[in-house]
Amino acid sequence: MKTFSTLFAATVFALSTSAFALPSQQPDHFFTQASDYRQTMAADGAERTPGGQALAADGAERTPGGQALAADGAERTPGGQALAADGAERTPGGQALAADGAERTPGGQALAADGAERTPGGQALAADGADRTMTGRQA
């Protein structure tokens, strides 16, 4: 019986040390749930989006349309293209911008470097904005 009393006392003592420990030393397993959503953090402490992308340096998470930011903080179009450096998202017609900020035609063709538009057939317009005909002659 003495062995049982000693074993019982040792067990009660062991359980009481964890039950009466400081709150910072107690494991928090009573109130945590496996279904709790936890956002991962980058090594440098930057928060990440649910898809794992790092947030922008200013802490902005999403574009006005709800798109997640790229790792470098550049916003992305729904197709994944980075937006222009000035933050412009779309052309007046709603087309997504290319990674370098150049606009694209509905068929996906890049516009000329100077901003001149291209025809549906891919022909560039004149630098002064004058239209070109399908044969390439200026209208």
RONUDO-535790 format. One record per residue (C-alpha): residue number from 0; x, y, z. Coordinates in nm, 4 decimals, m for minus. Layout:
! residues N
TORBA     n         xx         yy         zz
TORBA   NUM          X          Y          Z
...
This chain:
! residues 139
TORBA     n         xx         yy         zz
TORBA     0     0.0000     0.0000     0.0000
TORBA     1     0.2909     0.2327     0.0705
TORBA     2     0.4180     0.1837    m0.2879
TORBA     3     0.0765     0.2752    m0.4228
TORBA     4     0.0643     0.5895    m0.2073
TORBA     5     0.4104     0.6944    m0.3210
TORBA     6     0.3245     0.6341    m0.6871
TORBA     7    m0.0032     0.8217    m0.6490
TORBA     8     0.1703     1.1170    m0.4792
TORBA     9     0.4355     1.1327    m0.7517
TORBA    10     0.1682     1.1304    m1.0233
TORBA    11    m0.0332     1.4047    m0.8537
TORBA    12     0.2814     1.6142    m0.8105
TORBA    13     0.3760     1.5752    m1.1791
TORBA    14     0.0293     1.6734    m1.2941
TORBA    15     0.0101     1.9697    m1.0583
TORBA    16     0.3352     2.1209    m1.1872
TORBA    17     0.1913     2.1504    m1.5373
TORBA    18    m0.1533     2.2534    m1.4120
TORBA    19    m0.0201     2.5391    m1.2007
TORBA    20     0.2594     2.6524    m1.4328
TORBA    21     0.2694     3.0099    m1.5538
TORBA    22     0.0337     3.0716    m1.8486
TORBA    23     0.3277     3.1430    m2.0798
TORBA    24     0.4753     2.8004    m1.9983
TORBA    25     0.1560     2.6016    m2.0457
TORBA    26     0.0922     2.4399    m2.3814
TORBA    27    m0.2148     2.5880    m2.5456
TORBA    28    m0.3738     2.2612    m2.6572
TORBA    29    m0.7124     2.3068    m2.4908
TORBA    30    m0.8332     2.5984    m2.7026
TORBA    31    m0.6687     2.5402    m3.0399
TORBA    32    m0.8485     2.3626    m3.3190
TORBA    33    m0.7142     2.1983    m3.6275
TORBA    34    m0.9569     2.4017    m3.8356
TORBA    35    m0.8025     2.7344    m3.7288
TORBA    36    m0.6766     2.9298    m4.0304
TORBA    37    m0.3142     3.0292    m3.9901
TORBA    38    m0.1469     3.2528    m4.2446
TORBA    39     0.2128     3.1543    m4.3126
TORBA    40     0.4906     3.4043    m4.2658
TORBA    41     0.7958     3.4575    m4.4825
TORBA    42     1.1439     3.4212    m4.3371
TORBA    43     1.1784     3.7986    m4.3153
TORBA    44     0.8484     3.8306    m4.1288
TORBA    45     0.6454     3.9498    m4.4262
TORBA    46     0.2933     3.8099    m4.4350
TORBA    47     0.1850     3.5852    m4.7159
TORBA    48    m0.1363     3.5456    m4.9119
TORBA    49    m0.3361     3.2208    m4.8865
TORBA    50    m0.1581     3.1066    m5.2022
TORBA    51     0.1796     3.1644    m5.0377
TORBA    52     0.2801     3.4814    m5.2190
TORBA    53     0.4605     3.7459    m5.0174
TORBA    54     0.2745     4.0715    m4.9700
TORBA    55     0.3968     4.4064    m5.0946
TORBA    56     0.6322     4.6110    m4.8819
TORBA    57     0.3528     4.8518    m4.7933
TORBA    58     0.1430     4.5643    m4.6614
TORBA    59    m0.1233     4.5814    m4.9321
TORBA    60    m0.2627     4.2332    m4.9885
TORBA    61    m0.4830     4.2579    m5.2923
TORBA    62    m0.5493     4.4652    m5.6006
TORBA    63    m0.8793     4.6549    m5.6207
TORBA    64    m1.0177     4.3598    m5.8168
TORBA    65    m0.9141     4.1120    m5.5481
TORBA    66    m0.6090     3.9662    m5.7193
TORBA    67    m0.3227     3.8488    m5.5000
TORBA    68     0.0028     4.0393    m5.5237
TORBA    69     0.3174     3.8931    m5.6737
TORBA    70     0.6178     3.8161    m5.4568
TORBA    71     0.7844     4.1431    m5.5537
TORBA    72     0.4704     4.3411    m5.4732
TORBA    73     0.3726     4.4050    m5.8340
TORBA    74     0.0031     4.3610    m5.8981
TORBA    75    m0.1044     4.0958    m6.1427
TORBA    76    m0.3790     4.0726    m6.4008
TORBA    77    m0.6273     3.7819    m6.3895
TORBA    78    m0.4086     3.6102    m6.6498
TORBA    79    m0.1019     3.6479    m6.4294
TORBA    80     0.0687     3.9312    m6.6156
TORBA    81     0.2442     4.1910    m6.4037
TORBA    82     0.1003     4.5403    m6.4217
TORBA    83     0.2843     4.8469    m6.5414
TORBA    84     0.5317     5.0164    m6.3117
TORBA    85     0.2963     5.3094    m6.2589
TORBA    86     0.0302     5.0731    m6.1256
TORBA    87    m0.2093     5.1105    m6.4181
TORBA    88    m0.4082     4.7893    m6.4481
TORBA    89    m0.6020     4.8086    m6.7699
TORBA    90    m0.6343     4.9955    m7.0949
TORBA    91    m0.9470     5.2075    m7.1419
TORBA    92    m1.0980     4.9116    m7.3287
TORBA    93    m1.0293     4.6777    m7.0377
TORBA    94    m0.7302     4.4940    m7.1802
TORBA    95    m0.4682     4.3669    m6.9375
TORBA    96    m0.1254     4.5254    m6.9538
TORBA    97     0.1882     4.3327    m7.0405
TORBA    98     0.4688     4.2849    m6.7904
TORBA    99     0.6590     4.5825    m6.9287
TORBA   100     0.3501     4.8042    m6.9241
TORBA   101     0.2847     4.7831    m7.2969
TORBA   102    m0.0809     4.7469    m7.3863
TORBA   103    m0.2028     4.4447    m7.5764
TORBA   104    m0.4591     4.4076    m7.8512
TORBA   105    m0.7624     4.1788    m7.8024
TORBA   106    m0.5668     3.9097    m7.9882
TORBA   107    m0.2763     3.9432    m7.7466
TORBA   108    m0.0416     4.1324    m7.9776
TORBA   109     0.1849     4.3833    m7.8069
TORBA   110     0.1597     4.7460    m7.9075
TORBA   111     0.4573     4.9313    m8.0440
TORBA   112     0.7145     5.0523    m7.7938
TORBA   113     0.6159     5.4136    m7.8524
TORBA   114     0.2530     5.3358    m7.7729
TORBA   115     0.1368     5.3234    m8.1341
TORBA   116    m0.1482     5.0787    m8.1773
TORBA   117    m0.1465     4.7806    m8.4081
TORBA   118    m0.4165     4.6685    m8.6466
TORBA   119    m0.5907     4.3308    m8.5990
TORBA   120    m0.3575     4.1964    m8.8667
TORBA   121    m0.0549     4.3105    m8.6679
TORBA   122     0.0419     4.6128    m8.8764
TORBA   123     0.1658     4.9090    m8.6769
TORBA   124    m0.0031     5.2446    m8.7106
TORBA   125     0.2008     5.5446    m8.8128
TORBA   126     0.3919     5.7234    m8.5386
TORBA   127     0.1656     6.0262    m8.5762
TORBA   128    m0.1415     5.8094    m8.5160
TORBA   129    m0.2568     5.7961    m8.8780
TORBA   130    m0.4220     5.4676    m8.9703
TORBA   131    m0.2599     5.2275    m9.2113
TORBA   132    m0.4502     5.0250    m9.4646
TORBA   133    m0.4446     4.6452    m9.4654
TORBA   134    m0.1829     4.6600    m9.7427
TORBA   135     0.0406     4.8778    m9.5294
TORBA   136    m0.0224     5.2076    m9.7041
TORBA   137    m0.1014     5.5094    m9.4957
TORBA   138    m0.4647     5.6236    m9.5130
